[in-house]
Amino acid sequence: LYRACMHTNRFVRESVFHTFAGLCEALDVPVLQAMGDDFSLSIAQGMGDGWSQVRHAACVAARLFMAKLGDEAAPFYPRMVPRLCINRHYGAEGVKTYSQETWKLVFGTQGRDVIAQVMEPTVGFLISQALSDSHLVREGACHCIAELGERMDPAVMAPYVPSLLSALLAAFKDEAWSVRDAASIACAQMVTSHPTLCRDRITDLMPLWIKALTDAVWSVRESAAISLGSVVKVHPEWLDHVLDQLRRLLPRHEEQPSDSPSGNDPRAPAGSQAAREMRMDAKRKRDNDPELHTNQATFSCGLGLAPKSRPRHGASGCCAPLVALGSQPWQETDGALYLLRELSTIAPDPIGHLLPQLGKVATNDRFLQYYHMWQTVWKIIPAVMRAIGKRPFKRHMDELLLGLEKALQDDNPLASTAAAQAAQAMQEFVGPSILRGHCNPNLQHLLDCTPMAVTYIPPFQSLAMG
């Protein structure tokens, strides 16, 4: 069995760990304890297997092994616990869920105490996994490090913070967007949990967060904005720098090349049939342009953007790095919108002065992917208006209503639904009568016809008996 754990056929390896699970159930505790060193070594090896099915089978054996031994499994914790930790955040849902259930079943509410007992091997293992060939493992390591920073006693974590943060910095530069996404949040968690220890590393982290704001993947942009917001709360000396970056990125959409022929065409007003037809015609031409779809990089089935060439550390296929896609100007604005939302609770006055810029963003439809940016605008509006207050919001509300009118008429459901939800929130925040007092007749009609909007009830008037 021990030799078969190294078999090249994954089905054989999976069967081996199912056999280990059966032995753990069948053997008496003294016998299992005597064989525990060899058992735990083999099971731990399977818990790091590259195939999710094999890893899951090893996790089943690990649960039975530790549950059977109970407190007698403590000598094997340095080997088993770190691998169980990272599998709680593994990309395969079955492995992740099963490992989380195992953690609760075996350790109950004593998880922090167990980690504290094996802190050194756990940290060493996580750092090594942050350099793994598999993007799933690297991502899981980042999530696990973030969890340690959030939940462990700062005094226990303090000696390991510098080495963990160095590993996260390397992961933040990863070619896989999912790893960068996880590393961004993990770095912010470490900085907020250990502000003094991490103060000197913010200089290294800040350019990475700013760059992530302009990433081609929207979730990386949002995670970077959330990270910057949380860091500024504990290190307010960085607020002015982050605000300067926000002001720089927010108008970048104006530099986006126009590939939508209806953008500034007076013959095709927003929401009109002519505008829709012109946009659809431009989209068809772009979708069928041979130059955009010929001799391009081929991708793996793993993450959609994982190329089959240029492997990392000898990895290939689903474990290969991702293509570094260049960001477009509108994506830089999109990242700035998420940052604006995060900073609105920290610096409401400066953010209030940027509301006119939102009006310009909400009306720019000169490029084919405008609706992604519009969707973000209307997603953030409810949080921003509550943070800056009614009076500053009403002062600039008219500048947003033109964009609201265009979005409600747009044929893209992402933009129109987000706008409808924002309209409902605006009516609840400033009041239906005040909002409609600022609307032109067409926008009032759109609000009446929008299912998500709050139905306007006119002021009560008594009716005289005739």
Buried (B, 14 or more C-beta within 10 A) or exposed (E): EEEBBEEEEBEEBBBBBBBBBEBBEEBEEEEBBEEBEEBBBBBBBBBBBBBBBBBBBBBBBBBBBBBBBEEBBBEBBBBBBBBBBBBBBBBBEEBBEBBBEBBEEBBEEEBBEBBBBBBEBBBBBBBEBBBBBBBBBBBBBBBBBBBBBEEBEEEEBEEBBBEBBBBBBBBBEBBBBBBBBBBBBBBBBBBBBBBEBBEEBBEEBBEBBBBBBBBBBBEBBBBBBBBBBBBBBBBEEBBEBBBEBBBEBBBBBEEBEEBBBBBEEEEBEBBBEEBBEBBEEBBEEEEEEEEEEEEEEEBBEBBEBBBBEEBBEEBBEBBBBBBEEEBBBBBBBBBBBBBBBBBBBBBBEBBBEBBEBBBBBBBBBBBBBBBBBBBBBBBBBBBBBBBBEBEBBBBBBEBBBBBBBBBBBBEBEBBBBBBBBBBBBBBEBBBBEBBBEBBEEEBBEBBEEBEBBBEEEEEEEEEEEE
